[in-house]
Amino acid sequence: MPEYTEEKIIGHRDVLPDGQIQIREDTIIRKDGEFLSKSYHRYVLCPGQDYSMLEESIQRICRMEHTPEVIAAYRAGLGLEG
């Protein structure tokens, strides 16, 4: 019986000028160790958004990029206070 495995990795991440972080998660499917397919899932993290449930490498980026100043500027750009 063939063995199928699934591996998820962060394939790409970009920080936009307004502080949003775009993430591309790659899912790689293998059959008996041989590459079978790859699919992508993209999502965006906005300054001030909760990222505590994400993997540590993404949390590090958020901690560095989502400073109080960046969060305040992002919220102001949306017309929100604080």
Sine and cosine of phi, psi and omega as CSV:
sin_phi,cos_phi,sin_psi,cos_psi,sin_omega,cos_omega
0.00,0.00,0.76,-0.65,-0.02,-1.00
-0.92,0.39,0.50,-0.87,0.05,-1.00
-0.96,-0.27,0.85,-0.53,0.04,-1.00
-0.97,-0.23,0.70,-0.72,0.06,-1.00
-0.79,-0.62,0.46,-0.89,0.02,-1.00
-0.80,-0.59,0.76,-0.65,0.01,-1.00
-0.82,-0.58,0.75,-0.66,0.06,-1.00
-0.93,-0.38,0.77,-0.64,0.03,-1.00
-0.70,-0.71,0.38,-0.92,0.12,-0.99
-1.00,0.10,0.94,-0.34,-0.09,-1.00
-1.00,0.08,-0.45,0.89,-0.05,-1.00
-0.31,-0.95,0.55,-0.83,0.09,-1.00
-0.53,-0.85,0.68,-0.73,-0.01,-1.00
-0.74,-0.67,0.62,-0.78,0.12,-0.99
-0.96,-0.28,0.85,-0.53,-0.01,-1.00
-1.00,0.09,0.33,-0.94,-0.04,-1.00
-0.84,0.55,-0.48,0.88,-0.01,-1.00
-1.00,0.05,0.06,1.00,0.05,-1.00
0.99,-0.16,-0.19,0.98,0.06,-1.00
-0.90,0.43,0.58,-0.81,0.01,-1.00
-0.89,-0.45,0.87,-0.49,0.03,-1.00
-1.00,-0.07,0.75,-0.66,-0.03,-1.00
-0.86,-0.51,0.70,-0.71,0.16,-0.99
-0.89,-0.45,0.89,-0.45,0.04,-1.00
-0.99,-0.16,0.82,-0.58,0.00,-1.00
-0.99,-0.16,0.73,-0.68,0.11,-0.99
-0.93,-0.37,0.87,-0.50,-0.04,-1.00
-0.94,-0.34,0.80,-0.60,0.02,-1.00
-0.96,-0.29,0.75,-0.66,0.05,-1.00
-0.82,-0.57,0.55,-0.84,0.09,-1.00
-0.88,-0.48,0.89,-0.45,-0.06,-1.00
0.79,0.61,0.62,0.78,0.05,-1.00
1.00,0.09,-0.15,0.99,-0.02,-1.00
-0.99,-0.11,0.68,-0.73,0.01,-1.00
-0.83,0.56,0.74,-0.67,0.02,-1.00
-0.89,-0.45,-0.73,0.68,0.00,-1.00
-0.32,-0.95,0.26,-0.97,0.06,-1.00
-0.65,-0.76,0.67,-0.74,0.09,-1.00
-0.74,-0.68,0.27,-0.96,-0.10,-0.99
-0.80,-0.60,0.56,-0.83,0.14,-0.99
-0.74,-0.67,0.78,-0.63,-0.01,-1.00
-0.90,-0.43,0.57,-0.82,0.11,-0.99
-0.47,-0.88,0.29,-0.96,-0.06,-1.00
-0.83,-0.56,0.68,-0.73,0.10,-1.00
-0.95,-0.32,0.85,-0.52,0.00,-1.00
-1.00,-0.03,0.50,-0.86,0.06,-1.00
-0.83,0.56,0.77,-0.63,-0.02,-1.00
1.00,-0.09,-0.18,0.98,0.00,-1.00
-0.97,0.26,0.55,-0.83,0.05,-1.00
-0.94,0.33,0.82,-0.57,0.01,-1.00
-0.84,-0.54,0.23,0.97,-0.13,-0.99
-0.91,0.42,-0.35,0.94,-0.02,-1.00
-1.00,-0.04,-0.03,1.00,-0.03,-1.00
-1.00,0.04,0.24,-0.97,-0.03,-1.00
-0.90,0.43,0.40,-0.92,-0.14,-0.99
-0.85,0.53,-0.61,0.79,-0.03,-1.00
-0.90,0.44,-0.59,0.81,0.04,-1.00
-0.96,0.28,-0.63,0.78,0.04,-1.00
-0.87,0.50,-0.63,0.77,0.03,-1.00
-0.87,0.49,-0.70,0.71,0.01,-1.00
-0.89,0.46,-0.70,0.72,0.00,-1.00
-0.89,0.46,-0.67,0.74,0.01,-1.00
-0.89,0.46,-0.62,0.78,0.00,-1.00
-0.96,0.29,-0.66,0.75,-0.13,-0.99
-1.00,0.03,-0.58,0.82,-0.09,-1.00
-1.00,-0.04,0.91,0.41,0.05,-1.00
-0.96,0.27,0.28,-0.96,0.06,-1.00
-0.83,0.56,-0.58,0.81,0.01,-1.00
-0.92,0.39,-0.68,0.74,0.01,-1.00
-0.91,0.40,-0.67,0.74,0.02,-1.00
-0.88,0.48,-0.72,0.70,0.00,-1.00
-0.88,0.47,-0.69,0.72,0.00,-1.00
-0.91,0.42,-0.65,0.76,0.01,-1.00
-0.90,0.44,-0.73,0.69,0.02,-1.00
-0.89,0.45,-0.65,0.76,0.03,-1.00
-0.89,0.45,-0.64,0.77,0.03,-1.00
-0.90,0.44,-0.43,0.90,0.05,-1.00
-1.00,0.02,-0.07,1.00,-0.02,-1.00
0.99,0.11,0.31,0.95,0.02,-1.00
-0.98,-0.19,0.48,-0.88,0.05,-1.00
-1.00,0.05,0.48,-0.88,0.12,-0.99
0.92,0.38,0.00,0.00,0.00,0.00
